[in-house]
Amino acid sequence: MTDPYPAQQPQSPYQPGGPVYPPQQYQPHPIGQQDLGSDQPGHLPPPPPAGTSSRKPLLFAAVAFVVLLMLLATGFTVYEGFIKEDSGVAACKAMAEGRDPDGTSKGTGEDELTEAEYRKTRKLFEDSRHEDIREHGTALVDLAWQISQLPDGQEMGAIAFLGPVETATTGLQTACADQGVILKLRSR
């Protein structure tokens, strides 16, 4: 009689039609123990499995990077706060020496304020670390800009600015004096 169920070869469910390998058991070697079959001196134990490498170099690099960033930030803060001269104080010094606030010498031509000069001078006072210099310097520059923008034939309108100009001038003189710069502003 013939067998109605012939024996079939087992197949791996993951590799259809591929070769079938016998199962193997994993026998871990503890680190530091020698293989029982190797009695040879100088035989090294097998390396640890992949993926368990030490992360100390990576951790050290991350800590070093953070420390470097902190040192750079501290250095920049010290430079900006204590070493670099304040732009408002520099403008006060230039004005005390008879120069324009940006440090250039005053021209002998017409003293009309251009928009580029206005923006540059205003930025000097605006970037000051000292609040009083920032407040009075920008106010004085803004008033000078408004007066320079009066239409031709309307110069008498500048009389309306006399009070605010006097206040801003006195305030800037006091603010500069607080920083050790004696400023003598006078009308021409």
ZIVEN-V723146 format. One record per residue. SS is DSSP state (a for helix, b for strand, c for the rest). PHI is phi in whole degrees, 0 to 359 (999 if undefined). OMEGA is omega in degrees with one decimal (none if undefined). Layout:
ss: <SS:SS>
phi: <PHI:PHI>
omega: <OMEGA:OMEGA>
This chain:
ss: <c:c:c:c:c:c:c:c:c:c:c:c:c:c:c:c:c:c:c:c:c:c:c:c:c:c:c:c:c:c:c:c:c:c:c:c:c:c:c:c:c:c:c:c:c:c:c:c:c:c:c:c:c:c:c:a:a:a:a:a:a:a:a:a:a:a:a:a:a:a:a:a:a:a:a:a:a:a:a:a:a:a:a:c:c:c:a:a:a:a:a:a:a:a:a:a:c:c:c:c:c:c:c:c:c:c:c:c:c:c:c:c:c:c:a:a:a:a:a:a:a:a:a:a:a:a:c:c:c:c:a:a:a:a:a:a:a:a:a:a:a:a:a:a:a:a:a:a:c:c:c:c:c:c:a:a:a:a:a:a:a:a:a:a:a:a:a:a:a:a:a:a:a:a:a:a:a:a:c:c:c:c:c:c:c:c:c:c>
phi: <999:258:282:288:243:289:289:251:285:291:236:283:291:263:229:298:78:274:291:252:253:290:294:239:262:274:241:290:256:298:295:98:258:275:294:297:277:249:259:275:292:86:286:269:292:294:295:295:301:297:96:251:294:291:258:298:299:293:296:298:295:294:295:297:295:296:296:297:298:295:295:296:296:295:298:296:297:295:298:294:274:233:268:289:290:298:295:292:293:298:294:299:297:297:293:293:272:85:255:293:303:278:97:280:285:290:282:268:279:290:266:285:275:274:296:295:295:300:295:295:292:298:296:302:285:295:273:293:282:266:299:292:294:300:294:284:295:293:297:295:293:297:295:298:294:297:294:291:267:296:295:300:88:247:299:293:293:293:299:294:267:301:296:297:294:298:296:294:295:298:296:291:299:295:296:292:297:298:258:87:243:271:248:246:262:219:278:274>
omega: <-179.1:-179.0:-179.3:179.3:-179.9:-179.1:179.2:177.9:177.7:178.6:177.6:-180.0:-177.0:-179.6:-177.4:176.3:-178.8:-179.7:-179.8:-179.4:178.0:-179.9:178.8:176.9:179.9:178.3:-178.1:175.1:175.8:-179.7:178.7:177.1:179.4:175.2:-177.1:-178.2:-178.4:176.9:-176.7:176.3:177.8:177.8:-177.9:176.4:-179.5:179.4:178.5:-179.5:-179.7:178.3:179.1:-179.9:-177.2:179.7:-179.1:178.7:179.5:178.1:178.6:179.6:179.8:178.6:178.8:179.0:179.6:179.0:178.5:177.1:179.3:178.5:178.2:179.7:178.8:179.1:178.9:179.9:179.2:179.9:-178.4:-173.9:-171.6:-174.5:-178.2:179.5:179.1:-177.4:177.9:178.2:176.9:177.6:177.4:180.0:179.7:179.5:178.2:179.1:176.9:178.3:174.2:-178.8:179.6:176.2:179.4:179.5:-179.6:178.9:180.0:-178.6:-178.7:-175.7:179.3:-177.1:176.9:-179.6:179.5:177.8:178.6:-178.0:-179.4:-179.3:179.2:179.7:177.2:180.0:-178.4:-178.4:-178.8:175.8:-176.3:-174.3:-177.7:176.2:179.5:-176.5:-174.8:178.5:179.2:178.3:-179.1:179.5:178.0:178.2:178.6:178.4:179.8:179.4:-179.0:-178.8:177.3:-179.6:176.8:-179.3:-179.5:-177.0:179.3:176.9:178.9:179.1:179.3:-178.9:-175.1:-178.8:178.8:178.6:179.0:179.4:-179.5:179.3:178.8:178.5:179.1:177.4:179.2:-179.7:177.8:178.5:176.5:178.6:175.7:-179.4:178.3:-174.9:178.4:177.2:179.2:178.6:-175.4:none>
